[in-house]
Amino acid sequence: MSFFDYEELERLDDKSYHSGLSAIKMKAMAMKFRHKALGYKFSTTEGKLAKTSSGPLSGSLTDPLQARSPQMPREGSVQEVLGPDNIIGLKGIFWHPLCIPLVCAPLGIMSAILGWGDSLTFWLNFAALIPLAKILGDATEELAAGLHNDTVSGLLNATFGNAVEVIVAVQSIRAGLYSVVKSSLLGSVLSNILLVLGMSFLFGGLTPSKTKKGKFHSFRGNNWNKRLIGLEKEQKFPIKSALISLGMLFFACMVVVLPTLFNALPSDDEERVLKVSRIGAWITMSAYVMYLAFQLLTHAVTLSADDRMDGGESRVNLAPDTPAQPEDVFDSKDDDDEEDEESASIDLWVALLLMSLSTLVVAINSGFLVDTIQKVAEGSGLPMGFIGVILLPIAGNACEHASALRFSMLDRPGLAIGIAVGSATQVALLVIPLSVIIGQAIDKPMDLDFGVLNVAVVTFSLLVVVIMLLDGRSNWFKGYVLCAMYVFIAALYLYIPPAFGDDDLLQVGRTTP
């Protein structure tokens, strides 16, 4: 066996292979897919737009009036327009099924003010957070794209990527609902690494593909294109970035597990636990800053090189005298399009205004939701643990869930994993310690004692996810296992007694004044 992997060296040196997908480019790639799903590609310069246009035909994209037209393109076609275009961009952000519950935002506010009932107020404000999280995320992506600076864009996306979770956590801390903060943040991590990742693997592994072998997928058998579902399909993804994120998740898990076990000692010294939690929160925040520096500054090229998936599998595995069949050769057209720089669809001031308004409305709706959560739990009989771990994360993760599913079904499992694992890492490394620090700033005893049951659930879940990702391959069965774990955890929190114990269920039913 050769000490050097010459095939790997050749793969990294080959400029024709798919370029790397680093953490910096994750949101930019998501924005490109969103624009493509809308039917538009926003060019950065007018000269490039004219160059890619096909001659002086009637209605050509080089015509400024046609290029600025807000009309939707024909289904299946992609129009290239000179960006940004605020009309088309805003239509693309709001013209989405997830934006339908946006009408619940004013209704939720009216319900709280006019006294329509705690239950109706809770569900209206809960439904309103789903489209608001999507709009806030899209506006952040557009603002980052308009800055034309990879480092600043990466920091912006990392900072505002979980803005809804942060706002809900702040509102809950101010109300003294520390159990809601802990359970919702725990549920956000579990939702991403089990439900979002599991459904991405499940649907990505069952979705048919255009070719038998590609850069990110392969089929076994001869009748691959005659089946309604993708049987014998396997998807491929780079593992270095995913394992680094999972390693950081284990680090954050340790910072939560140890204070929980520390508080379980017979001494029961809450003051010492609070001090240890605040020290751990600051250390975790420093680790998150170093994590960003590692991905955005010191090792951006290394991670990008690792993320170049080898598209030559179909060529390498063929016998020397065997001609390549059309279905065995991947089509690089889509990958070439992904490498082109794309403009933001809206201006910077529009993106900033949209982010500001969305953040304000999220703060208002989440405040009314937190005010009614205890009464809804008492009236419906649902445990606070179930509401926090299962229900609340749906609002913040619905858009990411839809995006990860779409990317995985388009044979981009690396994007799906980056969304699921990356979001969970940000919650664990940023939102959880930030909640403790915010509690310290406003003199609220928010600590890292998440309860023995909860830390056991997240630890076992992380172990299973690591095992599933180690080989760099995914299929529908791996997805089913992850989804089955999430369903079992949901049943656990649904049927566990509301007063099971302070240590095990995050002080359910008891708030700190």
C-alpha positions in Angstrom: 0.0 0.0 0.0 1.4 3.4 -0.9 1.9 5.8 1.9 0.6 8.7 -0.2 -3.0 8.8 -1.6 -2.1 9.9 -5.1 -5.7 9.7 -6.2 -6.7 12.1 -3.4 -3.9 14.5 -4.5 -5.0 14.4 -8.1 -8.6 15.0 -7.0 -7.6 18.1 -5.0 -5.5 19.5 -7.8 -8.1 19.0 -10.5 -9.8 22.3 -11.1 -12.7 20.7 -12.9 -14.0 19.1 -9.8 -16.7 20.6 -7.7 -15.2 23.5 -5.7 -15.4 23.4 -1.9 -18.4 24.2 0.2 -17.0 25.9 3.2 -18.9 27.3 6.1 -18.6 30.8 4.5 -20.4 29.7 1.4 -23.2 27.7 3.0 -25.7 30.5 3.2 -24.7 31.9 -0.2 -25.4 28.5 -1.7 -28.7 28.3 0.0 -29.6 31.7 -1.4 -28.7 30.6 -4.9 -31.0 27.5 -4.6 -33.8 29.7 -3.3 -33.4 32.1 -6.3 -33.3 29.2 -8.7 -36.4 27.7 -7.2 -38.1 31.1 -7.8 -36.9 31.0 -11.4 -34.3 33.7 -11.4 -30.6 34.2 -11.3 -29.3 37.6 -10.2 -26.2 38.7 -12.1 -23.7 40.9 -10.4 -22.8 43.1 -13.4 -24.6 44.3 -16.4 -21.7 43.3 -18.7 -21.9 39.7 -17.5 -25.6 39.7 -18.0 -25.2 40.9 -21.6 -22.5 38.3 -22.2 -24.6 35.4 -21.1 -27.7 36.6 -23.0 -28.4 34.9 -26.3 -28.4 37.6 -28.9 -30.8 40.4 -29.7 -34.0 38.4 -29.6 -37.3 39.9 -28.7 -37.7 40.2 -25.0 -34.0 39.6 -24.4 -32.7 39.8 -20.8 -30.4 42.6 -22.0 -33.5 44.8 -22.3 -33.6 46.8 -19.1 -37.4 46.8 -19.0 -37.5 43.0 -19.4 -34.7 42.5 -17.0 -36.6 44.5 -14.3 -39.9 42.9 -15.0 -41.5 41.5 -11.8 -43.3 38.8 -13.8 -42.6 35.2 -12.8 -40.7 33.1 -15.3 -42.1 30.1 -17.0 -42.1 26.9 -15.0 -38.8 25.0 -15.3 -37.0 28.0 -16.8 -34.4 30.3 -15.1 -34.2 34.0 -16.1 -31.0 35.9 -15.5 -31.7 39.5 -14.4 -29.5 42.3 -13.2 -29.6 42.3 -9.4 -30.5 43.5 -7.0 -34.2 43.9 -7.9 -36.3 44.8 -4.9 -39.6 43.8 -6.4 -38.6 40.4 -7.6 -36.5 39.8 -4.5 -39.3 40.7 -2.0 -41.7 38.6 -4.0 -39.3 35.7 -3.8 -39.0 36.0 0.0 -42.7 36.3 0.7 -44.1 34.1 -2.1 -43.6 30.8 -0.2 -45.9 28.4 1.5 -44.2 29.0 4.8 -45.2 32.6 4.6 -49.0 31.8 4.7 -49.2 31.8 8.5 -47.8 35.4 8.4 -51.4 36.6 8.9 -51.2 35.1 12.4 -48.7 37.8 13.4 -51.2 40.7 13.7 -53.9 38.2 14.9 -51.7 37.0 17.7 -51.1 40.6 18.9 -54.8 41.4 18.7 -55.7 38.2 20.6 -53.4 39.2 23.4 -54.6 42.8 23.6 -58.3 42.0 23.2 -58.3 39.0 25.4 -59.4 36.3 23.0 -58.1 33.5 25.3 -54.8 32.2 26.4 -54.9 29.1 24.1 -55.8 31.1 21.0 -53.1 33.7 21.8 -50.5 31.0 22.2 -51.2 29.1 19.0 -51.6 32.3 16.9 -48.2 33.7 18.1 -46.6 30.2 17.7 -47.8 30.0 14.1 -46.6 33.6 13.4 -43.0 32.7 14.4 -42.7 30.2 11.5 -42.9 32.7 8.6 -41.1 35.4 10.6 -38.1 33.0 11.2 -38.0 32.4 7.4 -38.2 36.1 6.5 -35.5 37.0 9.0 -33.2 34.2 7.7 -33.7 35.2 4.1 -33.1 38.9 4.8 -29.9 37.9 6.6 -28.7 35.9 3.6 -29.5 38.8 1.2 -27.7 41.3 3.4 -24.6 39.0 3.7 -24.6 38.6 -0.1 -24.8 42.3 -0.6 -21.7 43.0 1.6 -19.3 41.2 -0.8 -17.1 40.2 2.0 -16.8 36.5 2.9 -15.6 37.0 6.5 -18.2 39.6 7.4 -20.9 37.6 5.6 -19.9 34.5 7.6 -20.0 36.3 10.9 -23.4 37.9 10.0 -25.0 34.6 9.2 -23.5 33.0 12.3 -24.7 35.8 14.5 -28.3 36.1 13.2 -28.8 32.4 12.1 -30.6 31.6 15.3 -32.1 35.0 16.1 -35.6 33.6 16.9 -34.2 31.2 19.5 -32.2 34.0 21.1 -35.3 36.3 21.2 -37.5 33.5 22.7 -34.8 32.7 25.2 -34.5 36.3 26.3 -38.2 36.7 26.7 -38.4 33.5 28.8 -35.5 34.5 31.0 -37.1 37.9 31.7 -40.3 36.0 32.7 -38.4 33.6 35.0 -39.2 30.6 32.8 -35.8 29.0 32.9 -37.2 25.5 32.2 -38.7 26.8 29.0 -35.4 28.2 27.9 -33.5 25.0 28.6 -36.1 22.7 27.1 -36.6 24.8 23.9 -32.8 25.0 23.3 -32.4 21.3 23.9 -35.3 20.6 21.6 -33.7 22.8 18.9 -30.5 20.7 19.0 -32.5 17.4 18.9 -34.7 18.7 16.1 -31.8 19.5 13.9 -29.6 16.5 14.5 -32.4 13.9 14.5 -35.5 15.1 12.7 -34.1 17.5 10.1 -31.0 15.3 9.4 -33.1 12.1 9.5 -35.7 13.3 7.1 -33.0 14.6 4.8 -31.4 11.2 4.6 -34.7 9.5 4.3 -36.1 11.5 1.4 -32.8 12.0 -0.2 -32.2 8.3 -0.3 -35.6 7.5 -1.8 -35.7 10.3 -4.4 -34.8 9.3 -8.0 -31.9 11.0 -9.7 -31.2 12.0 -13.3 -28.0 9.9 -13.5 -26.8 6.6 -12.2 -23.6 8.0 -10.7 -22.8 11.5 -9.8 -20.6 13.6 -7.6 -22.9 13.2 -4.6 -24.8 10.0 -5.3 -24.7 6.5 -6.9 -27.1 3.7 -7.7 -26.5 -0.1 -7.6 -28.2 -2.2 -10.2 -29.3 -1.8 -13.8 -32.9 -0.8 -13.4 -32.2 2.4 -11.4 -34.1 4.7 -13.8 -37.2 2.5 -14.0 -38.2 2.8 -10.3 -40.5 5.3 -8.7 -38.2 5.6 -5.7 -34.4 5.6 -5.4 -33.8 2.0 -4.4 -30.2 1.0 -4.0 -29.3 4.7 -3.8 -26.5 6.0 -1.7 -25.5 9.7 -1.2 -22.0 11.0 -0.5 -20.9 13.9 1.5 -17.6 15.4 3.0 -17.1 14.5 6.6 -14.4 16.8 7.9 -16.6 19.8 8.5 -19.4 17.7 9.9 -17.1 15.9 12.3 -15.6 19.2 13.5 -19.2 20.5 14.2 -20.1 17.3 16.0 -16.9 17.5 18.1 -17.9 21.1 19.1 -21.4 19.7 19.9 -19.9 17.1 22.2 -17.8 19.9 23.9 -21.0 21.9 24.5 -22.7 18.8 25.7 -19.9 18.3 28.3 -20.3 21.9 29.5 -24.0 21.1 30.2 -23.6 17.6 31.5 -21.0 18.4 34.2 -22.9 21.2 35.9 -26.0 18.9 35.9 -24.1 16.2 37.6 -22.5 18.7 39.9 -25.9 19.9 41.0 -27.0 16.3 41.6 -24.5 15.9 44.4 -25.9 15.7 48.0 -24.6 19.2 48.8 -27.2 20.8 46.5 -25.4 24.2 46.5 -27.2 26.2 43.8 -24.9 29.2 44.2 -21.9 27.2 43.3 -23.7 25.6 40.4 -24.6 29.1 39.1 -21.0 30.2 39.4 -19.7 27.1 37.5 -22.4 27.6 34.9 -21.4 31.2 34.2 -17.7 30.2 34.0 -18.6 27.4 31.6 -20.8 29.8 29.5 -17.9 32.2 29.0 -15.5 29.4 28.1 -18.0 28.0 25.6 -18.5 31.5 24.0 -14.7 31.7 23.6 -14.7 28.3 22.0 -17.4 29.5 19.6 -15.3 32.5 18.6 -12.3 30.3 17.9 -14.6 27.9 16.0 -15.6 30.8 13.7 -12.0 31.9 13.3 -11.1 28.4 12.4 -13.8 28.1 9.7 -13.7 31.7 8.4 -10.0 32.7 8.7 -7.3 30.1 9.4 -8.6 26.9 7.7 -11.2 28.1 5.2 -9.2 26.8 2.2 -8.5 23.4 3.9 -12.2 22.8 4.6 -13.0 23.8 1.1 -10.5 21.4 -0.3 -11.9 18.6 1.8 -15.4 19.4 0.6 -14.5 18.8 -3.0 -16.3 15.5 -3.7 -14.7 13.3 -6.3 -16.8 13.3 -9.4 -14.7 10.8 -11.2 -16.1 7.7 -9.6 -18.0 6.8 -12.7 -14.9 7.1 -14.8 -12.5 5.3 -12.4 -14.7 2.3 -11.9 -15.2 1.6 -15.6 -13.0 -0.9 -17.3 -10.4 0.6 -19.7 -12.2 -0.5 -22.8 -15.7 0.1 -21.6 -17.4 3.2 -23.0 -19.1 5.4 -20.6 -22.9 5.3 -20.8 -24.9 8.5 -20.8 -26.4 7.7 -17.4 -23.0 7.0 -15.9 -21.6 10.5 -16.6 -22.6 13.3 -14.3 -23.8 16.6 -15.6 -21.6 19.4 -14.4 -23.8 22.2 -15.6 -25.5 22.7 -12.3 -22.2 22.6 -10.5 -20.7 25.2 -12.9 -23.7 27.5 -12.1 -23.1 27.1 -8.4 -19.6 28.5 -8.8 -20.8 31.7 -10.4 -21.0 34.7 -8.1 -24.6 35.8 -7.7 -25.9 39.2 -6.6 -28.3 39.7 -3.7 -31.9 40.1 -4.9 -32.6 43.1 -2.7 -30.7 46.3 -1.8 -28.8 46.5 1.5 -31.2 49.1 2.9 -34.2 46.9 2.1 -32.5 43.9 3.7 -31.7 45.9 6.8 -35.2 47.3 7.0 -36.7 43.8 6.6 -34.4 42.4 9.3 -35.3 45.1 11.7 -39.0 44.8 11.2 -38.9 41.0 11.4 -36.8 41.2 14.6 -39.3 43.6 16.2 -42.3 41.5 15.3 -40.6 38.4 16.5 -39.9 40.0 19.8 -43.6 41.1 20.2 -45.1 37.7 19.2 -42.6 35.7 21.3 -43.4 37.9 24.3 -47.1 37.1 24.1 -46.3 33.4 23.5 -44.1 33.2 26.6 -46.8 35.0 28.7 -49.4 32.3 27.9 -47.3 29.1 27.8 -47.8 28.1 31.4 -51.6 28.5 31.3 -51.8 26.6 28.0 -49.7 23.8 29.6 -52.1 23.6 32.6 -55.2 23.8 30.4 -54.2 21.3 27.8 -52.5 18.8 30.0 -49.3 18.9 27.9 -46.1 18.7 30.0 -43.9 21.8 29.8 -41.1 19.5 28.7 -43.1 18.4 25.6 -44.0 22.0 24.7 -40.4 23.1 25.1 -38.5 20.2 23.5 -41.0 19.3 20.7 -43.3 22.2 19.9 -41.3 25.4 20.3 -38.4 24.3 18.1 -40.8 23.8 15.2 -41.2 27.6 14.9 -37.5 28.3 14.6 -36.5 25.2 12.5 -39.3 24.9 10.0 -37.5 26.9 7.3 -34.2 25.1 7.8 -36.1 21.8 7.7 -37.6 22.6 4.4 -34.3 23.8 3.0 -32.4 20.7 4.1 -35.1 18.5 2.6 -34.9 20.3 -0.7 -31.1 20.2 -0.9 -31.0 16.5 0.0 -33.7 15.6 -2.6 -31.5 17.5 -5.2 -28.6 15.2 -4.3 -26.8 17.9 -2.2 -26.5 16.0 1.1 -23.5 18.1 2.2 -25.7 21.2 2.2 -28.4 19.4 4.2 -25.9 18.2 6.8 -24.3 21.7 6.9 -27.7 23.2 7.7 -28.8 20.6 10.3 -25.5 20.1 12.1 -24.4 23.7 11.7 -27.6 25.1 13.2 -27.4 22.6 16.1 -23.8 23.7 16.7 -24.7 27.3 16.8 -27.5 26.7 19.3 -25.2 24.7 21.6 -22.1 27.0 21.3 -23.8 30.4 21.0 -27.4 30.5 22.2 -27.1 28.3 25.3 -24.1 30.1 26.8 -25.5 33.4 25.7 -28.7 32.7 27.6 -26.6 32.2 30.8 -24.6 35.4 30.1 -27.8 37.4 29.5 -29.2 36.0 32.8 -26.1 37.2 34.5 -26.4 40.6 33.0 -30.0 41.1 34.1 -29.5 39.4 37.5 -31.5 36.2 36.7 -30.2 32.8 38.0 -30.1 31.0 34.6 -27.7 28.1 34.9 -26.5 25.0 32.9 -28.3 22.4 35.0 -30.5 20.9 32.2 -31.6 17.8 34.2 -30.2 14.3 34.2 -32.9 13.0 31.8 -32.3 15.7 29.3 -28.5 15.5 29.2 -28.8 11.7 28.8 -31.2 12.2 25.8 -28.9 14.6 24.0 -25.7 12.6 24.7 -27.1 9.3 23.3 -28.5 11.2 20.3 -25.1 12.7 19.5 -23.4 9.3 19.7 -25.8 7.8 17.2 -25.5 10.8 14.8 -21.7 10.5 14.9 -21.8 6.8 14.0 -24.2 7.6 11.1 -21.8 10.2 9.7 -18.5 8.5 10.0 -18.4 6.7 6.6 -19.4 9.8 4.6 -22.4 8.0 3.1 -26.1 8.3 3.7 -29.2 6.2 2.7 -32.9 6.1 3.5 -32.4 3.6 6.4 -30.1 5.8 8.3 -32.7 8.6 8.0 -35.4 6.3 9.3 -33.3 5.4 12.4 -32.8 9.1 13.2 -36.5 9.9 12.7 -37.5 6.9 14.9 -35.2 8.2 17.7 -36.9 11.6 17.5 -40.4 10.1 17.6 -39.5 8.0 20.6 -38.1 11.0 22.4 -41.3 12.9 21.6 -43.4 10.1 23.1 -41.1 10.1 26.2 -41.8 13.8 26.8 -45.4 13.5 26.0 -46.2 10.8 28.5 -43.8 11.7 31.3 -45.5 13.0 34.4 -45.4 16.8 34.6 -44.1 16.7 38.2 -41.6 13.9 37.5 -38.8 15.7 39.4 -36.9 19.0 39.4 -33.6 17.5 38.3 -35.1 15.3 35.5 -37.5 17.6 33.9 -36.1 21.1 34.1 -38.2 22.2 37.2 -41.4 21.6 35.4 -44.3 23.6 36.6 -42.1 25.8 38.9 -40.7 29.2 38.0 -38.1 31.3 39.8 -39.4 34.7 40.9 
